[in-house]
Amino acid sequence: MGSYIPYTGEERQAMLQAIGLTSTDQLFDIVPEAVRVKNLDLPDGLSELEVGQRMAALAGKNRVFSSVFRGAGAYRHYIPSIVKTVTSKEEFLTAYTPYQAEISQGVLQSIFEYQTQMCELTGMDVSNASVYDGAVAAAEAVFMCQERKRTKVLVSGAADPQTLAVIQTYCESRDVPVSVLPAAGCATDLEALKAALSADTAAVYVQSPNYFGVIEDMDAVVAAAHEAGAKVIMGTNPIALGMLKTPGEYGVDIAVGEGQPLGMPLSFGGPYLGFMTCKKAMMRKLPGRIVGQTTDAEGRRCFVLTLQAREQHIRREKASSNICSNEALCAMTASVYLAAMGPGGLKQVAQACAAHAHYLAGELAKLGFALRSGDKTFFHEFLTDCPVDPAKLCQALEDQGILGGLPVDGGILWCCTELNRKEEIDRLVSVIGEVCKG
């Protein structure tokens, strides 16, 4: 039997003796006898070998699909082997985010490179060192826009429901009013947006491509919001930016999103990466940390922790965020992925995603799966009607080793990436055709 206790009985007894005690029970004398837990109902311990076998058996119960047509916020992309090779080096791989990054030029440089790449990708002026995930990034961005006389937040009903839920949770604790705009044809209702804007509106959050894959009319959103004096937060898919206009080109104030598509596997939901970029004028409200480049006393290039607008470094009531850390390893993963792909590679990935999705949409339309978004442009996700029971269809696909789209509001939300080959799409459509006939 292996032991997980790092000290021998003799060593523990020596430590107790040093503090004038004879047993560990004496450490808890202050705890009333009535509330002490004498024994835990736990199974016997296992050796390292037995634990490994037990975990392997549990993992074996998971079903991993090789043919996937589901996204809804987490996406399966090709990850170049160099990404794992670099990020798994012992110099980088750590179980915890380095709190004192200033002691390591290597960590600071990796964050600086990440920030630079995210600014280039989004077309914005400033990036922080990342936050926990895309939903947190959106919620934190809302608070960046708060002013004394402007507190109301408008959120598009076409945004990811999980992101909306996080925004609402954050805002509830600060008594910030949140209004959800209706979605018309799988996109933000612009007329409803204009009607909802008022003198107390602080921010408008719109996701593009949105939860249903539709590319929103961000020019109209930005024009309406700015005319009313409100800030615009744009949630976006970083892969889509390989071929679409950047948030900077639209003139938004803050760009946020989930960085998981940039070299991170699905991993049952995490760890993921929330990116945040903004205009220079809003830099001091950006939560988390920002690394800057400077020169040392001898004129050599070096990096320094420039800004940390969080409660551990400044007076708590003045802190812009409760974010105390960043996803350093995930940020480095995104940085290595972007460096490996380059602008040309990222564009190819985006174009392949869009091409595959549009081909699938066309084939499904022949089977009666009409697009819910009508003639609106979409990226690599789209919502269709479902002429058969969605649950029955998904089960039939799973029986054939295919993870189909996500049932949503009586329809199905489909997704394609560069990994969905034409042959794979044709097989999906063939199986769906048989289900529809039956």
SULZI-V14154 format. One record per residue. N is the residue number from 0. RES is the residue in one letter. SS is DSSP state (H for helix, E for strand, L for the rest). OMEGA is omega in whole degrees, 0 to 359 (NA if undefined). D_CENTER is the distance of its C-alpha to the mean C-alpha in Angstrom with 1 decimal. Layout:
N:RES:SS:OMEGA:D_CENTER, N:RES:SS:OMEGA:D_CENTER
This chain:
0:M:L:177:41.1, 1:G:L:179:38.6, 2:S:L:179:38.0, 3:Y:L:180:34.8, 4:I:L:189:36.9, 5:P:L:183:37.2, 6:Y:L:177:40.7, 7:T:L:178:44.0, 8:G:H:179:46.2, 9:E:H:181:48.5, 10:E:H:179:45.8, 11:R:H:179:44.5, 12:Q:H:178:48.2, 13:A:H:179:48.8, 14:M:H:178:45.8, 15:L:H:180:47.1, 16:Q:H:182:50.6, 17:A:H:180:49.4, 18:I:L:173:48.2, 19:G:L:180:51.3, 20:L:L:179:49.9, 21:T:L:179:51.0, 22:S:L:179:48.1, 23:T:H:179:44.4, 24:D:H:181:45.3, 25:Q:H:178:47.0, 26:L:H:185:43.6, 27:F:H:180:42.9, 28:D:L:182:46.3, 29:I:L:180:44.9, 30:V:L:180:42.9, 31:P:L:183:45.2, 32:E:H:185:46.5, 33:A:H:184:45.6, 34:V:H:179:41.9, 35:R:L:176:41.6, 36:V:L:184:40.1, 37:K:L:183:42.6, 38:N:L:175:40.9, 39:L:L:181:37.5, 40:D:L:182:37.6, 41:L:L:177:35.8, 42:P:L:178:36.8, 43:D:L:179:38.6, 44:G:L:180:36.7, 45:L:L:175:36.0, 46:S:L:179:36.5, 47:E:H:180:33.8, 48:L:H:181:35.0, 49:E:H:177:34.9, 50:V:H:179:31.5, 51:G:H:179:30.2, 52:Q:H:179:32.1, 53:R:H:180:30.9, 54:M:H:178:27.2, 55:A:H:179:27.8, 56:A:H:178:29.6, 57:L:H:180:26.7, 58:A:H:180:24.2, 59:G:L:178:26.8, 60:K:L:178:26.4, 61:N:L:176:22.9, 62:R:L:181:23.2, 63:V:L:181:21.2, 64:F:L:176:21.7, 65:S:L:178:22.5, 66:S:E:188:22.5, 67:V:E:178:19.3, 68:F:L:182:19.0, 69:R:L:178:16.0, 70:G:L:177:12.5, 71:A:L:175:11.4, 72:G:L:178:7.6, 73:A:L:193:7.8, 74:Y:L:180:10.4, 75:R:L:179:13.4, 76:H:L:174:14.5, 77:Y:L:179:17.4, 78:I:L:179:16.8, 79:P:L:184:19.9, 80:S:H:182:21.7, 81:I:H:181:22.0, 82:V:H:180:18.3, 83:K:H:180:19.0, 84:T:H:182:22.5, 85:V:H:187:21.6, 86:T:H:178:18.7, 87:S:L:176:20.9, 88:K:L:185:23.8, 89:E:L:177:25.0, 90:E:L:185:24.9, 91:F:L:188:21.1, 92:L:L:180:20.1, 93:T:L:180:20.1, 94:A:L:186:19.2, 95:Y:L:177:18.4, 96:T:L:179:17.1, 97:P:L:180:20.4, 98:Y:L:180:21.4, 99:Q:L:182:24.3, 100:A:H:184:22.8, 101:E:H:180:25.9, 102:I:H:183:28.0, 103:S:L:177:26.5, 104:Q:H:180:26.8, 105:G:H:179:24.8, 106:V:H:180:21.6, 107:L:H:180:22.2, 108:Q:H:180:22.7, 109:S:H:178:19.6, 110:I:H:179:17.5, 111:F:H:179:19.9, 112:E:H:178:19.4, 113:Y:H:180:15.6, 114:Q:H:180:16.2, 115:T:H:181:18.9, 116:Q:H:180:17.0, 117:M:H:176:14.2, 118:C:H:178:17.1, 119:E:H:183:18.8, 120:L:H:184:16.0, 121:T:H:182:15.5, 122:G:L:180:19.2, 123:M:L:187:18.7, 124:D:L:189:20.8, 125:V:E:174:18.8, 126:S:E:171:15.5, 127:N:L:185:14.7, 128:A:L:180:13.9, 129:S:L:172:10.2, 130:V:E:192:8.9, 131:Y:L:178:7.4, 132:D:L:185:3.8, 133:G:H:180:3.5, 134:A:H:177:6.3, 135:V:H:179:8.1, 136:A:H:179:8.2, 137:A:H:180:9.8, 138:A:H:178:12.1, 139:E:H:180:13.1, 140:A:H:178:13.9, 141:V:H:182:16.2, 142:F:H:175:18.2, 143:M:H:185:18.7, 144:C:L:184:20.7, 145:Q:L:175:22.9, 146:E:L:185:26.6, 147:R:L:183:29.7, 148:K:L:179:30.8, 149:R:L:184:27.5, 150:T:L:186:25.3, 151:K:E:180:24.4, 152:V:E:175:21.0, 153:L:E:181:20.8, 154:V:E:180:17.8, 155:S:E:177:18.0, 156:G:L:178:18.6, 157:A:L:178:17.1, 158:A:L:178:13.5, 159:D:L:181:11.1, 160:P:H:180:13.2, 161:Q:H:176:10.6, 162:T:H:178:9.4, 163:L:H:181:13.2, 164:A:H:179:14.0, 165:V:H:177:12.0, 166:I:H:180:13.7, 167:Q:H:179:16.9, 168:T:H:178:16.8, 169:Y:H:186:16.4, 170:C:H:180:19.1, 171:E:H:182:21.4, 172:S:H:180:22.0, 173:R:L:181:23.1, 174:D:L:177:25.0, 175:V:L:181:23.2, 176:P:L:179:24.0, 177:V:E:176:21.4, 178:S:E:180:22.7, 179:V:E:180:21.0, 180:L:E:179:22.5, 181:P:L:177:23.7, 182:A:E:179:22.5, 183:A:E:181:25.4, 184:G:L:179:25.3, 185:C:L:178:21.5, 186:A:E:179:21.1, 187:T:E:177:21.5, 188:D:L:185:25.1, 189:L:H:179:26.2, 190:E:H:177:29.5, 191:A:H:177:27.9, 192:L:H:181:25.7, 193:K:H:181:28.9, 194:A:H:183:30.7, 195:A:H:181:28.2, 196:L:L:180:28.0, 197:S:L:183:30.4, 198:A:L:180:31.5, 199:D:L:178:29.3, 200:T:E:180:26.0, 201:A:E:186:23.7, 202:A:E:173:20.6, 203:V:E:178:19.5, 204:Y:E:178:15.9, 205:V:E:180:15.7, 206:Q:E:179:13.1, 207:S:L:355:14.6, 208:P:L:185:14.4, 209:N:L:184:14.0, 210:Y:L:181:13.3, 211:F:L:177:16.6, 212:G:L:184:16.1, 213:V:E:176:18.7, 214:I:L:185:18.9, 215:E:L:175:19.8, 216:D:L:185:22.9, 217:M:H:177:21.2, 218:D:H:181:24.6, 219:A:H:179:26.0, 220:V:H:182:23.2, 221:V:H:181:23.5, 222:A:H:182:27.3, 223:A:H:182:27.6, 224:A:H:182:25.3, 225:H:H:177:26.9, 226:E:H:179:30.3, 227:A:L:178:29.7, 228:G:L:181:28.6, 229:A:L:176:25.0, 230:K:E:179:21.9, 231:V:E:174:19.3, 232:I:E:180:15.5, 233:M:E:172:14.0, 234:G:E:184:10.5, 235:T:L:176:10.4, 236:N:L:185:9.5, 237:P:L:178:10.5, 238:I:L:180:12.7, 239:A:H:181:14.6, 240:L:H:175:15.5, 241:G:H:181:17.7, 242:M:L:182:20.1, 243:L:L:175:19.5, 244:K:L:181:20.5, 245:T:L:174:18.2, 246:P:H:179:17.3, 247:G:H:180:20.1, 248:E:H:177:22.5, 249:Y:H:181:22.0, 250:G:L:179:22.7, 251:V:L:182:19.7, 252:D:L:181:19.5, 253:I:E:175:15.8, 254:A:E:181:13.0, 255:V:E:177:9.3, 256:G:E:177:6.2, 257:E:E:183:3.0, 258:G:L:182:5.4, 259:Q:L:180:5.7, 260:P:L:183:8.7, 261:L:L:172:10.3, 262:G:L:181:12.2, 263:M:L:178:10.3, 264:P:L:181:11.9, 265:L:L:171:10.8, 266:S:H:177:12.4, 267:F:H:174:12.7, 268:G:H:177:9.2, 269:G:L:1:8.5, 270:P:L:180:8.6, 271:Y:L:190:5.2, 272:L:L:176:4.8, 273:G:E:178:4.9, 274:F:E:180:7.8, 275:M:E:175:10.8, 276:T:E:182:14.1, 277:C:E:174:17.2, 278:K:L:182:21.0, 279:K:H:182:23.3, 280:A:H:182:24.9, 281:M:H:187:21.9, 282:M:H:184:21.3, 283:R:H:175:22.9, 284:K:H:182:20.6, 285:L:L:182:17.4, 286:P:L:177:16.1, 287:G:L:184:15.8, 288:R:E:176:17.8, 289:I:E:178:19.1, 290:V:E:179:21.2, 291:G:E:179:24.2, 292:Q:E:179:26.9, 293:T:E:176:30.5, 294:T:E:179:33.7, 295:D:L:184:35.5, 296:A:L:180:39.2, 297:E:L:176:40.3, 298:G:L:181:38.4, 299:R:L:178:35.8, 300:R:E:178:32.2, 301:C:E:186:29.9, 302:F:E:184:26.7, 303:V:E:175:26.4, 304:L:E:190:23.9, 305:T:E:187:24.6, 306:L:E:175:22.8, 307:Q:E:184:21.3, 308:A:L:179:21.2, 309:R:L:194:20.6, 310:E:L:180:23.2, 311:Q:L:184:24.3, 312:H:L:179:25.7, 313:I:L:180:27.1, 314:R:L:189:28.8, 315:R:H:182:26.5, 316:E:H:179:27.5, 317:K:H:183:26.6, 318:A:L:180:23.2, 319:S:L:186:20.4, 320:S:L:172:17.8, 321:N:L:178:17.7, 322:I:L:184:15.0, 323:C:L:187:17.2, 324:S:L:174:15.2, 325:N:L:180:12.6, 326:E:L:189:10.7, 327:A:H:182:13.7, 328:L:H:177:13.9, 329:C:H:178:10.4, 330:A:H:177:11.3, 331:M:H:177:14.6, 332:T:H:178:13.4, 333:A:H:181:11.8, 334:S:H:179:15.1, 335:V:H:178:17.2, 336:Y:H:181:15.7, 337:L:H:179:16.4, 338:A:H:181:19.7, 339:A:H:183:20.7, 340:M:H:184:19.9, 341:G:H:180:21.3, 342:P:H:181:21.4, 343:G:H:180:23.6, 344:G:H:179:21.6, 345:L:H:178:18.4, 346:K:H:179:20.6, 347:Q:H:178:22.2, 348:V:H:181:19.0, 349:A:H:181:18.0, 350:Q:H:179:21.7, 351:A:H:177:21.8, 352:C:H:182:18.9, 353:A:H:181:20.6, 354:A:H:180:24.0, 355:H:H:181:23.3, 356:A:H:181:21.7, 357:H:H:176:24.7, 358:Y:H:179:27.1, 359:L:H:180:25.8, 360:A:H:179:26.0, 361:G:H:180:29.5, 362:E:H:179:30.6, 363:L:H:179:29.2, 364:A:H:179:31.0, 365:K:L:181:34.2, 366:L:L:178:33.7, 367:G:L:178:33.3, 368:F:L:185:29.5, 369:A:L:177:29.6, 370:L:E:176:26.6, 371:R:L:183:25.7, 372:S:L:179:24.6, 373:G:L:183:28.1, 374:D:L:179:28.6, 375:K:L:181:25.3, 376:T:L:177:23.5, 377:F:E:182:20.3, 378:F:L:181:18.1, 379:H:L:173:17.3, 380:E:E:179:16.9, 381:F:E:181:19.8, 382:L:E:180:21.3, 383:T:E:167:24.8, 384:D:L:177:27.6, 385:C:L:183:28.7, 386:P:L:175:32.5, 387:V:L:179:32.3, 388:D:L:183:30.8, 389:P:H:180:27.0, 390:A:H:178:27.0, 391:K:H:180:30.1, 392:L:H:181:28.7, 393:C:H:179:25.5, 394:Q:H:178:27.8, 395:A:H:178:30.2, 396:L:H:179:27.5, 397:E:H:178:26.3, 398:D:H:178:30.0, 399:Q:L:178:30.0, 400:G:L:182:27.0, 401:I:E:173:24.6, 402:L:E:183:21.3, 403:G:L:180:21.8, 404:G:L:182:19.7, 405:L:E:177:18.4, 406:P:E:181:21.2, 407:V:E:175:20.6, 408:D:L:178:23.5, 409:G:L:176:26.1, 410:G:E:179:24.6, 411:I:E:177:22.2, 412:L:E:183:18.9, 413:W:E:178:19.2, 414:C:E:172:17.1, 415:C:L:172:18.4, 416:T:L:179:17.2, 417:E:L:182:19.6, 418:L:L:180:20.2, 419:N:L:181:22.0, 420:R:L:180:25.6, 421:K:H:180:28.2, 422:E:H:180:30.1, 423:E:H:179:27.2, 424:I:H:180:26.7, 425:D:H:178:30.5, 426:R:H:177:30.6, 427:L:H:182:28.0, 428:V:H:179:30.1, 429:S:H:179:33.2, 430:V:H:179:32.1, 431:I:H:179:31.0, 432:G:H:179:34.4, 433:E:H:178:36.2, 434:V:H:181:34.4, 435:C:H:179:35.4, 436:K:H:184:39.0, 437:G:L:NA:39.2
